[in-house]
Amino acid sequence: MISGLAIALMMVLFLGLWSWAWSKRRQADFIEAAQLPLIEQAPRRPEDPQA
């Protein structure tokens, strides 16, 4: 009984997360994140502290 409820809860959480990630409101964020590896950064100066 408890394992069935746990499975149902996990399924609902999974479907909620899936629908949130694929919603139209998130599309602009994903497009921006997809471009991050292509953005060139300015070269670091030796005097800049390491982050």
Steps between C-alpha positions, in 0.01 A plus 500: 500500500768749603726405209210558260443846644872576479507395133193712425656799676828459310308473172308820573823680593671375184214613277489838674872554450479384140213738422680789672820438303320476165264795554500790257608740776832314535580498127690832503711382795596181317589688183723732701662209686567321170701800381727516808771265367526709183557833673864601505631654818768765523842354589581510870767736620770345720426741783132395519430273798401143418133431561 
